[in-house]
Amino acid sequence: MSTAGKVIKCKAAVAWEVKKPLSIEQVEVAPPKAHEVRIKILATGICRSDDHVISGAFAMPFPIVLGHEAAGVVESVGEGVTCVKPGDKVIPLFVPQCGKCTSCRSTKGNLCSEHDLSEARGLMLDGTSRFTCKGKSLHNFISTSTFTEYTVVHENAVVKIDAAAPLEKVCLIGCGFSTGYGAAVQTAKVEPGSTCAVFGLGGVGLSAVMGCKAAGASRIIGVDINKDKFPKAKEMGATECVNPLDFKKPINEVLFDLTDGEGVDYSFEVIGRVDTMTAALASCHSNYGTSVIVGVPPSTSTIAVDPMLLFTGRTWKGSVFGGMIVGSPPPKKHINSMYAG
């Protein structure tokens, strides 16, 4: 029996309050309105950004259905939707692509004006929600909300993928892989023969390592306080790894020592801590080094930095979704290498 046009009751992980565990609840998911798509979620990853919301570091309205790194199948579409149809395999996009705003029309950026990241409302574009639970309206998370069996997104926040794609694997393209890999090849534009340092060797950090390797970096230094991550980092392309806890001096000084006093050409902060963001910047070559902030910073944080670090020529950049623009996917051979074995 078709569910199109009907409310669907299903299970979802609901965050009712900050610093409280997720609760598995039965929720009602309304049908899509005009230019919206309802998706049956079949695979979702867990990103540190979701945890940041629960901890309160990433400010969002509650109650909320989290999750943003997923893949699924279109269940139904609202009036006017032409980009996908029921039965299509898709990936929800936490960075929408309206195709009309200045960022979408520019080749220099990818952060569409319809994003819900910096001043989150947790609502659809019409200002309402498609989720209810126990008579209460639930907020959605950065245009996606994937910790649920069904979700509704705007047509600007979904992309069709190959029908043969393994959803439990390609769901990572919805955030982790694209964010890290793109930070290296798209935002930083790492050059062959360069030296890179990646701060944080989780899933996104490993993807940044892969991006540096694909771009031809000659040295890729992984930085993490958990040595258990080092073997996997080296498997993904890191040439060496260092643990800041093994040294009495600041990690930026350690990296300068490892590079004969030059500093790295490119550094990536993939943790979301302001102290490591500053350390990553200070690790770069003083004149032409580039440091990229990839990890989501705490909402109330600020950075105090010596302006001389920038005055001498360093470049400090931010990267959302790896600077990726829908329709320009990373080379297939590199996606395949992520899943090898």
Secondary structure, DSSP 8 states (H G I E B T S, - for coil): ---TTS-EEEEEEEE-STTS--EEEEEEE----TTEEEEEEEEE---HHHHHHHHTSS---SSEE----EEEEEEEE-TT--S--TT-EEEE-SS---S-SHHHH-SS----TT--STT---S-TTS--SEEETTEEEEESTTT--SBSEEEEEGGGEEE--TT--HHHHGGGGTHHHHHHHIIIIII---TT-EEEEE--SHHHHHHHHHHHHTT-SEEEEE-S-GGGHHHHHHHT-SEEE-GGG-SS-HHHHHHHHTTTS-BSEEEE-S--HHHHHHHHHTB-TTT-EEEE-S---TT------THHHHTT-EEEE-SGGG--TT----HHHHHHHT--
